Amino acid sequence: MAKLEKLPAEAADRALAGLEGWTREDGKWIAGSYRFAGFPAAIAFVGRIAEIAEELNHHPFIAIDYKKVTLRLTTWHAGGLTELDFQSAERYNEMYRASIAENR
Ligand SMILES: C[C@H](O)[C@H](O)[C@H]1CNC2=NC(N)=NC(=O)C2=N1
């Protein structure tokens, strides 16, 4: 399936089942939150999100709430969820897991 082709609902639900910690907000968005030791760590993570978003040319909505960062993803051009949303979310999960491992 082309990366920017809107996924049918059941395909999106299947992709979501394999994506730890993310939920669907409505038919068009997925959302995931990450918690950090403090505000500086949250901001550092946002900087790394920006690098991945630029690499993928796929940009999340980012909410920073002190030690918590919430990302929301949709594919504007497709008017809903595409594989790129799930691939992006998986990259952010991988980056978060690595950042937690680093700080042990
Ligand atoms: C021109 C540029 O490739 C497009 O505007 C990209 C940029 N980042 C994007 N981000 C997201 N979330 N959806 C898009 O459709 C999208 N399109």
The ligand as an SDF file (V2000), in Angstrom:
LIG
                    3D

 17 18  0  0  0  0  0  0  0  0999 V2000
    5.2530   19.4070    1.4420 C   0  0  0  0  0  0  0  0  0  0  0  0
    5.4740   18.4350    2.5720 C   0  0  0  0  0  0  0  0  0  0  0  0
    6.0480   17.2370    2.0490 O   0  0  0  0  0  0  0  0  0  0  0  0
    4.1530   18.0260    3.1900 C   0  0  0  0  0  0  0  0  0  0  0  0
    3.4600   19.1900    3.6220 O   0  0  0  0  0  0  0  0  0  0  0  0
    4.3340   17.0630    4.3840 C   0  0  0  0  0  0  0  0  0  0  0  0
    4.9760   17.7100    5.5860 C   0  0  0  0  0  0  0  0  0  0  0  0
    4.6770   17.0390    6.8510 N   0  0  0  0  0  0  0  0  0  0  0  0
    3.5250   16.3290    7.0150 C   0  0  0  0  0  0  0  0  0  0  0  0
    3.1480   15.8910    8.2240 N   0  0  0  0  0  0  0  0  0  0  0  0
    1.9870   15.2480    8.4120 C   0  0  0  0  0  0  0  0  0  0  0  0
    1.6300   14.8230    9.6450 N   0  0  0  0  0  0  0  0  0  0  0  0
    1.1700   15.0210    7.3800 N   0  0  0  0  0  0  0  0  0  0  0  0
    1.4300   15.4050    6.1210 C   0  0  0  0  0  0  0  0  0  0  0  0
    0.6260   15.1730    5.1980 O   0  0  0  0  0  0  0  0  0  0  0  0
    2.6880   16.0890    5.8810 C   0  0  0  0  0  0  0  0  0  0  0  0
    3.0440   16.5060    4.6710 N   0  0  0  0  0  0  0  0  0  0  0  0
  1  2  1  0
  2  3  1  0
  2  4  1  0
  4  5  1  0
  4  6  1  0
  6  7  1  0
  6 17  1  0
  7  8  1  0
  8  9  1  0
  9 10  2  0
  9 16  1  0
 10 11  1  0
 11 12  1  0
 11 13  2  0
 13 14  1  0
 14 15  2  0
 14 16  1  0
 16 17  2  0
M  END
$$$$
